[in-house]
Amino acid sequence: MDLDDLLFRYFGTTDMWQVPPSAQIAGIERIEVDFWLATDRGHRFALWALLHMLGSAPDLDVAFKDAGDREAARNFLDLLAATGDG
């Protein structure tokens, strides 16, 4: 999934600085709904990663039943931490 596509889908722009707070909240809520409804593992992971970057991701143990998916999420968090963005 392309980050710009996700941002545009949920916020109507790829520039989060242009999104008013009320629209940010509404966009995050739509992402959360789609996350819980998603059945494709890759799509679900992309939505979780976006939620994490927006400060709204559910805990790994709640978000992912599969141990491999939880490990992938931990690796993602480690990579973010290594770049100083986590």
N, C-alpha and C positions, 0 to 999 in steps of 0.2 A: 504494500500500500504506500502511496505517495503522501507525505506529510502535507504538502500544499493542497492536495485534493481533499484530505480529511478536514483541514482547517476551513477551506472554502465551503465544504458541505455543511459543517456545523456552525460556522460563524459568518459565512458570506464574504470572507476576505482571507487572504493569507497573512495579513499584517495584524497581529493581535493587538497592537497599540491603537488601532482604529476601532476596536470593539468596545462599546460601552459596558460597564460592569453588569447591568441587567441582562444584556445579550450574552455576556460570558457565562453567566449563571444558567441561562436557558440553554445555551449550546452544550455546556457540561452535562446538564440533565439529559439532553438528547443522546449524548455519547454514552452515558451510563445506561440508559434504556437499551440502546443498541448493543452495548457490551453484554448485558445479561441475556439478551435474546439471540446473540450470535452463536452459531453452531460450528462455523469454520474456525479451526484453531488459529490459523494465521491472522485472520480478520480480528478475532477476539484478542489476540496478543497485541496487534497494532492499536486497537482501541484502548487496551489497558495501558500501553506505553504512553499514548497521548494523554490519558487521564493522569498518569503519574507525572508527566511533565507539567500538567495544569494543577497539580497538587490535590487531585481528587480520586486517586486509584484505591480500590479496595486492597486489603492485605492479601499477600500471595496465597496464604492457605485458604482464604475465602474465594479468591478469584479463580484459582486453578486447581481442579481435582487431580489432574495428571502430574506426577512427580517431574516428568521431563519438562512440562510447561513451567512449573515453578522454578526449576533449575535454569531454564532459558531466561526467565524474568530476573532471577538473581544475577545471572551473567550480564544482562542489560543494565541492572543497577550498578554492578561493579564497573562496567565500562563508563557509565555516566560519572561515577565517583572519580574514576581515574582522569577524566577530562576536566574535573572541577565543576561539572554541571549537575551533580547528583546531590 
